[in-house]
Amino acid sequence: MSRMDMLLFSVIGVVLLIGLARLLGFARRPALVDAGQAARVAADALPGFQPGDVAVSRDGAGALVAGHDGRVALVRMLGDRFVVRPLVKPLVARAGAVLRVRPDEAMFPETTLDLGEAAASAWAARL
């Protein structure tokens, strides 16, 4: 078997493994389906957090959850799971219906939430 044949078989093997992983669902990204799910994710991640108002991005990639104690949590997709960060002094920018939120945690990426015009305005004022 020549080197070219070995290379070809290796490439075919990798392509088959990637295809199998996609068929089994390993490439799917989670999405928030509703406000209830976002509230549960935030409550599970933050001890003592009692969710109140919730705004879910239209694409399901993230949400803002206000607690009854005044805290606000950011729920967002990161890899194949959701992560939650409490927002203390976030940087917030609004452009129409889109709200960009950067938590005060240095290594946590900025999150873009498409909330709709009214919700984006209300949450920008709240944050």
ZAROVEX-288449 format. One record per atom (N, C-alpha, C): y, z, x; atom name. Coordinates in Angstrom, 1 decimal. Layout:
REC       py       pz       px   site
REC        Y        Z        X     CA
...
//
This chain:
REC       py       pz       px   site
REC     -1.2      0.0      0.8      N
REC      0.0      0.0      0.0     CA
REC      1.2      0.0      0.9      C
REC      2.1     -0.9      0.6      N
REC      3.3     -1.0      1.5     CA
REC      4.4      0.0      1.1      C
REC      5.4      0.2      1.9      N
REC      6.5      1.1      1.6     CA
REC      7.2      0.7      0.3      C
REC      7.4     -0.6      0.1      N
REC      8.1     -1.1     -1.0     CA
REC      7.3     -0.8     -2.3      C
REC      6.0     -0.9     -2.3      N
REC      5.1     -0.5     -3.4     CA
REC      5.3      1.0     -3.7      C
REC      5.3      1.8     -2.7      N
REC      5.4      3.3     -2.9     CA
REC      6.8      3.6     -3.5      C
REC      7.8      3.0     -3.0      N
REC      9.1      3.2     -3.6     CA
REC      9.2      2.8     -5.0      C
REC      8.6      1.6     -5.3      N
REC      8.6      1.2     -6.7     CA
REC      7.8      2.1     -7.6      C
REC      6.7      2.6     -7.2      N
REC      5.9      3.6     -8.0     CA
REC      6.7      4.9     -8.2      C
REC      7.4      5.3     -7.2      N
REC      8.2      6.5     -7.2     CA
REC      9.3      6.4     -8.3      C
REC     10.0      5.3     -8.2      N
REC     11.1      5.0     -9.1     CA
REC     10.6      4.9    -10.6      C
REC      9.5      4.3    -10.8      N
REC      8.9      4.2    -12.1     CA
REC      8.5      5.6    -12.6      C
REC      7.9      6.4    -11.7      N
REC      7.5      7.7    -12.1     CA
REC      8.7      8.6    -12.5      C
REC      9.8      8.5    -11.8      N
REC     11.0      9.3    -12.1     CA
REC     11.6      8.8    -13.5      C
REC     11.6      7.5    -13.7      N
REC     12.1      7.0    -15.0     CA
REC     11.3      7.4    -16.1      C
REC      9.9      7.4    -15.9      N
REC      9.0      7.9    -17.0     CA
REC      9.2      9.4    -17.3      C
REC      9.4     10.2    -16.2      N
REC      9.7     11.6    -16.5     CA
REC     11.0     11.9    -17.2      C
REC     12.0     11.1    -16.8      N
REC     13.3     11.3    -17.5     CA
REC     13.1     10.9    -19.0      C
REC     12.4      9.8    -19.3      N
REC     12.2      9.3    -20.6     CA
REC     11.4     10.4    -21.4      C
REC     10.4     11.0    -20.8      N
REC      9.6     12.0    -21.5     CA
REC     10.5     13.2    -21.8      C
REC     11.3     13.6    -20.9      N
REC     12.2     14.8    -21.1     CA
REC     13.1     14.5    -22.3      C
REC     13.7     13.3    -22.4      N
REC     14.6     13.0    -23.5     CA
REC     13.8     12.9    -24.8      C
REC     12.6     12.4    -24.8      N
REC     11.8     12.4    -26.0     CA
REC     11.4     13.8    -26.5      C
REC     11.2     14.7    -25.6      N
REC     10.9     16.1    -26.0     CA
REC     12.2     16.9    -26.3      C
REC     13.3     16.3    -26.2      N
REC     14.6     17.0    -26.6     CA
REC     15.3     17.8    -25.6      C
REC     14.9     17.6    -24.3      N
REC     15.6     18.4    -23.3     CA
REC     17.0     18.0    -23.0      C
REC     17.4     16.8    -23.5      N
REC     18.8     16.3    -23.2     CA
REC     19.7     16.6    -24.3      C
REC     19.3     17.3    -25.3      N
REC     20.2     17.5    -26.5     CA
REC     21.2     18.6    -26.1      C
REC     22.4     18.5    -26.7      N
REC     23.4     19.5    -26.5     CA
REC     23.5     20.3    -27.8      C
REC     23.7     21.6    -27.7      N
REC     23.8     22.4    -28.9     CA
REC     25.1     22.1    -29.6      C
REC     25.2     22.3    -30.8      N
REC     26.5     22.2    -31.6     CA
REC     26.5     23.2    -32.6      C
REC     27.7     23.8    -32.8      N
REC     27.9     24.8    -33.9     CA
REC     27.9     24.0    -35.2      C
REC     27.1     24.5    -36.1      N
REC     27.0     23.8    -37.4     CA
REC     28.0     24.3    -38.4      C
REC     28.4     25.6    -38.3      N
REC     29.4     26.2    -39.2     CA
REC     30.0     27.4    -38.7      C
REC     30.9     28.0    -39.5      N
REC     31.6     29.2    -39.0     CA
REC     30.7     30.4    -38.9      C
REC     29.7     30.5    -39.8      N
REC     28.8     31.6    -39.7     CA
REC     28.0     31.6    -38.4      C
REC     27.6     30.5    -37.9      N
REC     26.9     30.5    -36.6     CA
REC     27.8     30.9    -35.5      C
REC     29.0     30.4    -35.5      N
REC     30.0     30.8    -34.5     CA
REC     30.2     32.3    -34.5      C
REC     30.3     32.9    -35.7      N
REC     30.6     34.3    -35.8     CA
REC     29.4     35.1    -35.3      C
REC     28.1     34.6    -35.6      N
REC     26.9     35.3    -35.1     CA
REC     26.8     35.3    -33.6      C
REC     27.2     34.1    -33.0      N
REC     27.1     34.0    -31.6     CA
REC     28.1     34.9    -30.9      C
REC     29.3     35.0    -31.4      N
REC     30.3     35.9    -30.9     CA
REC     29.9     37.4    -31.0      C
REC     29.4     37.7    -32.2      N
REC     29.0     39.1    -32.5     CA
REC     27.8     39.5    -31.6      C
REC     26.9     38.6    -31.3      N
REC     25.8     38.9    -30.5     CA
REC     26.2     39.1    -29.0      C
REC     27.2     38.4    -28.6      N
REC     27.6     38.4    -27.2     CA
REC     28.5     39.5    -26.8      C
REC     29.4     40.0    -27.8      N
REC     30.4     41.0    -27.5     CA
REC     30.0     42.3    -28.2      C
REC     29.7     43.3    -27.5      N
REC     29.3     44.6    -28.1     CA
REC     30.5     45.1    -29.0      C
REC     30.1     45.5    -30.2      N
REC     31.0     46.1    -31.2     CA
REC     32.0     45.1    -31.8      C
REC     31.8     43.8    -31.6      N
REC     32.7     42.8    -32.1     CA
REC     32.3     42.5    -33.6      C
REC     33.3     42.7    -34.5      N
REC     33.1     42.4    -35.9     CA
REC     33.9     41.1    -36.3      C
REC     33.2     40.0    -36.4      N
REC     33.9     38.7    -36.7     CA
REC     34.7     38.7    -38.0      C
REC     35.8     38.0    -37.9      N
REC     36.7     37.8    -39.1     CA
REC     36.9     36.4    -39.3      C
REC     38.1     35.9    -39.1      N
REC     38.5     34.5    -39.2     CA
REC     37.8     33.7    -38.1      C
REC     37.4     32.5    -38.5      N
REC     36.7     31.6    -37.6     CA
REC     37.2     30.2    -37.7      C
REC     37.5     29.5    -36.6      N
REC     37.8     28.1    -36.7     CA
REC     36.9     27.3    -35.7      C
REC     36.1     26.4    -36.3      N
REC     35.2     25.6    -35.5     CA
REC     35.7     24.2    -35.3      C
REC     35.6     23.8    -34.0      N
REC     36.0     22.4    -33.7     CA
REC     35.2     21.4    -34.5      C
REC     35.9     20.3    -34.8      N
REC     35.2     19.3    -35.6     CA
REC     34.0     18.7    -35.0      C
REC     33.9     18.7    -33.7      N
REC     32.7     18.2    -33.0     CA
REC     31.6     19.2    -32.8      C
REC     31.9     20.5    -33.2      N
REC     30.9     21.5    -33.0     CA
REC     30.7     22.0    -31.6      C
REC     31.6     21.6    -30.7      N
REC     31.5     22.0    -29.3     CA
REC     32.1     23.4    -29.0      C
REC     32.8     24.0    -29.9      N
REC     33.4     25.3    -29.7     CA
REC     34.1     25.8    -30.9      C
REC     34.5     27.1    -30.8      N
REC     35.1     27.8    -31.9     CA
REC     35.9     29.0    -31.4      C
REC     36.9     29.4    -32.2      N
REC     37.7     30.6    -32.0     CA
REC     37.3     31.5    -33.1      C
REC     37.0     32.8    -32.7      N
REC     36.6     33.8    -33.7     CA
REC     37.4     35.0    -33.5      C
REC     38.2     35.4    -34.5      N
REC     39.0     36.6    -34.5     CA
REC     38.2     37.8    -35.0      C
REC     38.3     38.9    -34.3      N
REC     37.6     40.1    -34.7     CA
REC     38.5     41.0    -35.6      C
REC     37.9     41.9    -36.3      N
REC     38.7     42.8    -37.2     CA
REC     39.5     43.7    -36.4      C
REC     39.2     43.9    -35.1      N
REC     39.9     44.8    -34.3     CA
REC     41.1     44.1    -33.5      C
REC     41.3     42.8    -33.8      N
REC     42.4     42.1    -33.2     CA
REC     42.0     41.3    -32.0      C
REC     40.8     41.5    -31.5      N
REC     40.3     40.6    -30.4     CA
REC     40.0     39.2    -30.9      C
REC     40.1     38.3    -30.0      N
REC     39.8     36.9    -30.3     CA
REC     38.8     36.4    -29.2      C
REC     37.7     35.8    -29.7      N
REC     36.7     35.3    -28.8     CA
REC     36.6     33.8    -28.8      C
REC     36.4     33.2    -27.7      N
REC     36.2     31.7    -27.5     CA
REC     34.7     31.5    -27.4      C
REC     34.1     30.7    -28.3      N
REC     32.7     30.3    -28.2     CA
REC     32.7     28.8    -27.8      C
REC     32.0     28.5    -26.8      N
REC     31.9     27.1    -26.4     CA
REC     30.6     26.8    -25.8      C
REC     30.3     25.5    -25.8      N
REC     29.1     25.0    -25.2     CA
REC     29.3     25.0    -23.7      C
REC     28.2     25.4    -23.0      N
REC     28.2     25.3    -21.5     CA
REC     26.8     25.0    -21.1      C
REC     26.5     23.8    -20.8      N
REC     25.2     23.3    -20.5     CA
REC     24.4     23.2    -21.8      C
REC     23.3     23.9    -21.9      N
REC     22.4     23.9    -23.0     CA
REC     22.5     25.1    -23.9      C
REC     23.6     25.9    -23.8      N
REC     23.7     27.1    -24.6     CA
REC     25.2     27.3    -24.9      C
REC     25.4     28.3    -25.7      N
REC     26.8     28.7    -26.0     CA
REC     27.1     30.0    -25.2      C
REC     28.4     30.0    -24.7      N
REC     28.9     31.2    -24.0     CA
REC     30.1     31.7    -24.8      C
REC     30.4     33.0    -24.6      N
REC     31.5     33.6    -25.4     CA
REC     32.4     34.3    -24.4      C
REC     33.6     34.1    -24.5      N
REC     34.6     34.8    -23.6     CA
REC     35.7     35.4    -24.5      C
REC     36.0     36.7    -24.3      N
REC     37.1     37.3    -25.0     CA
REC     38.4     36.8    -24.4      C
REC     39.4     36.5    -25.3      N
REC     40.6     35.9    -24.8     CA
REC     41.7     37.0    -24.8      C
REC     42.2     37.3    -23.6      N
REC     43.2     38.4    -23.4     CA
REC     44.6     37.7    -23.4      C
REC     44.8     36.9    -22.3      N
REC     46.0     36.2    -22.2     CA
REC     45.7     34.7    -21.8      C
REC     45.2     34.0    -22.8      N
REC     44.9     32.6    -22.4     CA
REC     46.1     31.7    -22.3      C
REC     45.9     30.6    -21.6      N
REC     46.9     29.5    -21.7     CA
REC     46.5     28.6    -22.8      C
REC     47.5     28.3    -23.7      N
REC     47.2     27.5    -24.9     CA
REC     48.2     26.4    -24.9      C
REC     47.7     25.2    -25.2      N
REC     48.6     24.0    -25.4     CA
REC     48.1     23.3    -26.7      C
REC     49.0     22.9    -27.5      N
REC     48.7     22.2    -28.8     CA
REC     49.3     20.8    -28.8      C
REC     48.5     19.9    -29.2      N
REC     48.9     18.5    -29.4     CA
REC     48.4     18.0    -30.7      C
REC     49.2     18.2    -31.8      N
REC     48.7     17.8    -33.1     CA
REC     47.6     18.7    -33.6      C
REC     46.5     18.1    -33.9      N
REC     45.3     18.8    -34.4     CA
REC     44.5     19.4    -33.3      C
REC     44.8     19.1    -32.0      N
REC     44.0     19.6    -30.9     CA
REC     44.6     20.8    -30.2      C
REC     43.8     21.7    -29.9      N
REC     44.2     23.0    -29.2     CA
REC     43.4     23.0    -27.9      C
REC     44.1     23.2    -26.8      N
REC     43.5     23.3    -25.5     CA
REC     43.7     24.8    -25.1      C
REC     42.6     25.4    -24.8      N
REC     42.6     26.9    -24.5     CA
REC     41.9     27.1    -23.1      C
REC     42.7     27.7    -22.2      N
REC     42.1     28.1    -20.9     CA
REC     42.2     29.6    -20.8      C
REC     41.0     30.2    -20.8      N
REC     40.9     31.7    -20.7     CA
REC     41.5     32.2    -19.4      C
REC     41.8     33.5    -19.4      N
REC     42.3     34.0    -18.1     CA
REC     41.2     34.4    -17.1      C
REC     40.1     33.7    -17.2      N
REC     39.0     33.8    -16.2     CA
REC     39.1     32.6    -15.3      C
REC     39.2     32.8    -14.0      N
REC     39.5     31.7    -13.1     CA
REC     38.4     30.6    -13.1      C
REC     37.2     30.9    -13.2      N
REC     36.1     29.9    -13.1     CA
REC     35.7     29.3    -14.4      C
REC     36.2     29.7    -15.5      N
REC     35.8     29.3    -16.8     CA
REC     36.7     28.0    -17.2      C
REC     36.0     26.9    -17.5      N
REC     36.8     25.7    -17.8     CA
REC     37.6     25.7    -19.1      C
REC     38.6     24.9    -19.1      N
REC     39.4     24.7    -20.3     CA
REC     38.6     24.2    -21.4      C
REC     38.9     24.6    -22.6      N
REC     38.2     24.1    -23.8     CA
REC     39.1     23.4    -24.7      C
REC     38.7     22.2    -25.2      N
REC     39.5     21.5    -26.1     CA
REC     38.8     21.6    -27.5      C
REC     39.6     22.0    -28.5      N
REC     39.1     22.2    -29.8     CA
REC     39.9     21.4    -30.8      C
REC     39.2     20.5    -31.6      N
REC     39.9     19.7    -32.6     CA
REC     39.7     20.5    -33.9      C
REC     40.8     21.2    -34.3      N
REC     40.7     22.1    -35.4     CA
REC     41.4     21.6    -36.7      C
REC     42.1     20.5    -36.5      N
REC     42.9     20.1    -37.7     CA
REC     44.3     20.6    -37.5      C
REC     45.3     19.9    -38.1      N
REC     46.7     20.2    -37.9     CA
REC     47.1     21.7    -38.2      C
REC     46.7     22.1    -39.4      N
REC     47.1     23.4    -39.9     CA
REC     46.4     24.5    -39.1      C
REC     45.1     24.4    -38.9      N
REC     44.4     25.4    -38.1     CA
REC     44.9     25.5    -36.7      C
REC     45.1     24.4    -36.1      N
REC     45.6     24.4    -34.7     CA
REC     46.9     25.1    -34.6      C
REC     47.8     24.8    -35.5      N
REC     49.1     25.5    -35.5     CA
REC     49.0     27.0    -35.7      C
REC     48.1     27.4    -36.6      N
REC     48.0     28.8    -36.9     CA
REC     47.3     29.5    -35.7      C
REC     46.3     28.9    -35.1      N
REC     45.6     29.6    -34.0     CA
REC     46.5     29.6    -32.7      C
REC     47.3     28.5    -32.5      N
REC     48.2     28.5    -31.4     CA
REC     49.2     29.7    -31.5      C
REC     49.7     29.9    -32.7      N
REC     50.6     31.0    -32.9     CA
REC     49.9     32.4    -32.7      C
REC     48.7     32.5    -33.1      N
REC     47.9     33.7    -33.0     CA
REC     47.6     34.1    -31.6      C
REC     47.3     33.0    -30.8      N
REC     47.0     33.3    -29.4     CA
REC     48.2     33.4    -28.5      C
//
